[in-house]
Amino acid sequence: MSRTGEFSTVLNWEASTRNRLAAAIDRFSGPLADLVERDANEGDTRMLVTDFLSYGLNFSKYEEMTTEYRNSGDSIDYALKLDDELFAPIEVKRCGQDLDARNIQQARRLAIEEGAEWIILTNGRAWQVYHLRSEGDDAPRTVRIIDVDLMDEAEEAHTRAVDALFHITHEAIEHGRLEELRKWREAVEPAPLAEVLVCAPVVEAIRSELRARTGHAGHIGDADEVRRSLAENVIARGLAPDLEEDAEA
């Protein structure tokens, strides 16, 4: 299949970004291990985080990263600013400290006050990215979108770390990849998945597979039978869409 110039350009920027990020993870693995071994303090951890934000994620130290960011009520360790607006407060903990959602309360208040949707929490080793999801008139809900450990020794952990952190590189944010990941995370939650399971294309695929397995030629209403069985017997109670309302629509 031939590729357009636009498609090739996208592939090129993504490949180079992933390669740079992978090299940065390798480059900082030694210093990170040293910090963890001696249980370095928060100040030393911040220095590594600053370098990783710059070399790995490609944010300018002097134009897009602000230390000790303050507003009228709270202060945080770092802030990422894009187009002169707050993009994400960053809360940094010492490398030996376990991360907890309670660590982002100040960053959360600041983000809400200034209209930012993202929060980053890290101890240099673990990186967590949260999205503030607005739900009507209620206070935004904090949803974790990315969670990786750069010292994870499991098979393919390095590849998974690159794939996850790629979304918070400067380039990926500019190209909308972080926003696309957010939408994907929302789409695989129980309620949206339940809707997908009873949609026409999925029901048709299931019906075709069942026909192939049973040798049944099909009968009138078999698609409705599949949809009803999914809603009543497979999908958890309370998540299945109302089939009668769908039929009337």
Secondary structure, DSSP 8 states (H G I E B T S, - for coil): ----HHHHHHHHHHHHHHHHHHHHHHHHHHHHHHHHHTT--HHHHHHHHHHIIIIIT---TTTTEEEEEE-SS-EEEEEEEETTEEEEEEEE--TTS---GGGGHHHHHHHHHHT--EEEEE-SSEEEEEEEEEETTEEEEEEEEEEEETT--STTHHHHHHHHHGGGSHHHHHTTHHHHHHHHHHHTSHHHHHHHHTSHHHHHHHHHHHHHHH-----TTHHHHHHHHIIIIIS-TTTS--HHHHHH-
